[in-house]
Amino acid sequence: MFWVVANKLKIFSVPVVLLFAAGFSVQYLSRMSQDGYKLFLIAPYLVSVLGIFLSIHFHRGRPFIAILLLGTFCWISRTYLSEQQIEFTLNKLYQAIILLIPFNMALVAAMKERGVFTAAARVRYSFLAVQFFIAFWFFKYNFIFSLPVLAANLGLPDMLAPNLLTQPSLLIGLFSLIVIGLFAIFRQTLIDASLFGALIAFLIAANRTNSPHIFTLFTTTGVSILTLGVIRDSYNMAFKDELTGLPSRRSLNESLNGLGSRYALAMLDVDHFKKFNDSYGHDVGDQVLKAVAHLMMGVGGGGKPFRYGGEEFTILFPGKSSKEAIPELEKVRKAIAEYKLSIRSPERPKDKNNGAKQRNNGTKSSTVSVTISIGVAERGEALPTSQYVLKAADKALYKAKNLGRNQVCLS
C-alpha cells in the first residue's frame, strides 16, 4: 500500500523540488549584483514568454491560461501594488486577484485539454473576461459592504495565519489546492501536478507582495513549474505510449542509440490478437494490451519493456546476452499465459453497487486469457547494428509463431 501511494505522489516531485529550491535560495537574494538583480526582476516575464510560446507550439491550452494568469498577476502587482503603504486588506484589486486566480487555477485543472486557438479555447477566454468584468463591477460598487466577509477572522490556527492574505482567501486557495491535487493524483497528469505547484508558488507570492525579492522569486518559480510541465508533458506524449503507459517505439530507438556493444533484445507479439479483437471488440482488446504491458513491467534481469506498435512489444536487456535474457522472458510468458482477464458481461450494471449485488446473486463475469510469442536476438559480430538486431529478433518471433506460438525462440 505504501509503495502504491508513493508511486501516485511521485508526480509532484519536480514541482516540490523547485519550490524547495526557491525557498532555499531566498537567503541569497540580497547578495545579488546590480546586473543580476536587473535580470532577476524581468525573469517572471522572460519565463512567461517562453511558457506561452511552448504552450502554443505544443497546443497546450490549460498551461497557457495558467501562465497568462500568473504573468498578469505579476504585472498588476508590480504596477499597482508595489507601494509599501498600501493596506492590502482594503485594496480592491488585491482582493480580486487573490480570490479569482486560485478559483481559475482549479477550474483549469478541471478542464479537458482543448488547445490554444480552438473554438472551445475562445469560449474559455471569454469566460475569463466575463469573470473579471463582473469582479470589477462588484468590487467597484459593493466592496465596502462585502469587506466584513472578505476580511473576516475565521479563527484559523496561528501556523496558518497569513501575512497579507485574508483568512477567507487563504481557505479558497487551500480548497483550490486540494481540488487540483486530487485531479493530479487520480489522473496522473504532469500538467495537473504543475498547476498544483504553481498555485502554491502563487499563494506564497501573493502573501509577500510587499517583499519584492520573495514576490519575484516565487512568481518566477510558479511560471517555471508550468513551463517545465509543458516540456515534460510533451516529452511524454512523444516518448510514452498513452494506452499502456510503456515507453514508445521512439523511446526504444533513443535507448538503442545510447547502448554499448552488448545487449539482448526481445520482440513480443500477442498471439491471434486480430481474431481476439474481432471476437470481443476493441475495448476488451485494449484491456488485454494494458494487462500484457503491466505484466511486462515486472520483467527481471534489468529488462526494459517498450510498446513497439499494435500488439507488438519489445524488452531490452542492456549488458545481457540472449541466454541470460531467456529465463526472464520465460517468466513473463508464463505470467501472461496464466493471467485471467475478467470481461464485464453486457447485462452487468455499470454501477459498482448494483454490479456487486448481481455477483452476490450468482452472476459471474467471463474471463479471457491470451498468450504471447517471443523472439530474442543479441548484438554481436553477426549483428553489428540495432537495425540488424531488431530484424533478427523479429525473425525469431515469426519462428516462434510458426512452431506453434506461446514460446520463446532464439535467433
HELIX and SHEET records of a PDB file:
HELIX    1   1 PHE A    2  LEU A    9  1                                   8    
HELIX    2   2 LYS A   10  PHE A   12  5                                   3    
HELIX    3   3 SER A   13  SER A   25  1                                  13    
HELIX    4   4 VAL A   26  ARG A   31  5                                   6    
HELIX    5   5 GLN A   34  HIS A   57  1                                  24    
HELIX    6   6 GLY A   61  TYR A   80  1                                  20    
HELIX    7   7 PHE A   88  LEU A   90  5                                   3    
HELIX    8   8 LYS A   92  ALA A  110  1                                  19    
HELIX    9   9 ALA A  119  LEU A  150  1                                  32    
HELIX   10  10 ASP A  158  LEU A  160  5                                   3    
HELIX   11  11 GLN A  167  ARG A  187  1                                  21    
HELIX   12  12 LEU A  190  ALA A  206  1                                  17    
HELIX   13  13 PRO A  212  PHE A  239  1                                  28    
HELIX   14  14 ARG A  249  ASN A  257  1                                   9    
HELIX   15  15 PHE A  273  TYR A  280  1                                   8    
HELIX   16  16 HIS A  282  MET A  296  1                                  15    
HELIX   17  17 SER A  322  GLU A  338  1                                  17    
HELIX   18  18 LYS A  352  ASN A  360  1                                   9    
HELIX   19  19 SER A  386  ASN A  402  1                                  17    
SHEET    1   A 5 LYS A 304  GLY A 309  0                                        
SHEET    2   A 5 GLU A 312  PRO A 318 -1                                        
SHEET    3   A 5 TYR A 263  VAL A 270 -1                                        
SHEET    4   A 5 ILE A 372  GLU A 378 -1                                        
SHEET    5   A 5 VAL A 408  LEU A 410  1                                        
SHEET    1   B 2 LEU A 341  ILE A 343  0                                        
SHEET    2   B 2 SER A 366  VAL A 368 -1                                        
END                                                                             
